[in-house]
């Protein structure tokens, strides 16, 4: 759920002003893929409610999702190109801008059952590995394909937090994909060997499946990083709080680990969806788009990791504005309520 809310989080820093936003076909495709993926895996009610909340937040109706075309994403681009650059140009918020300049070029090609998958680029930022790949197949996998397989680090099961896959059609029977393998949220590495084992590609439109064995071993070294441990007071209001723990700076992004606390019994009884997000500006007035990487916790305390775009070189201070969102999904027509906490100001270390 949080991933989807953050996926459509282009919100003005003044959270008292709301207006309906248009979304691109690519964004609609991303939403449609996540919806179908969750239905297929028969996931929990909590996630299903989150999908509904995301629908309400961005104003997408079910009818808008039917008959989606991939043409706005494809634009008949050359099949052999920087897939990192392609995703940076098409992805919401352009959180991948500049990644292609630091990605390691690869040419790992495996053919199985009439389908060829080629890993083209990889990038390790010490907390997650991004892998781009092309797919050529004699099957129609629809505008958005699904992938089934495993991702491990150094051959150890359960060594990663989770992996996210995005695969889009760019031409007849040709696809591009981006997989993000995320380490446990508090972990980081300087280097490692990752195993990417794909066993199935499928078309969520008609259920058609292509099975095979596409096995890759990827050695990756992390980009130069600087880790800043944050020692500033948490922001608190009405037994809700947000505390920033750590910022990891790379040449093309900065990654924030933060902790959310929800100990308000009245709000917990009233709403069955409560979550926070961070709106970020710097002292020069630049805003930064975010990509949610995951969260885990219990008993009202959740740890999150979020990636932001490239830090402006002249910025001296980051200003984080925590905003809590509340929704009772037993009434899907009820609007999403918000509560803004005081800003958290962090002096940037380099």
Secondary structure, DSSP 8 states (H G I E B T S, - for coil): -HHHHHHT----S-TT--------HHHHHHHHHHHHHHHHTT--HHHHHHHHHHHHHHT--TGGGTT--SHHHHTT--SSS-HHHHHHHHSGGGTTTTGGGT-EEEEEEEEETTEEEEEEEEEE-SSEEEEEEEEEESS---SEEEEEEEEEETTBTT-EEEEEEEEEEEETTEEEEEEEEEE-TT---SEEEEEEEEEEEEETTT--EEEEEEEEEEEEEB--EEEEE-----EEETTEEEEEEEEEEESS-EEEEEEEEE--HHHHHH-SEEEEEEEEEETTS-EE-EEEEEEEEETTEEEEEEEE----TT--EEEEEEEEEEE-TTSTTS--EEEE---EEEE---
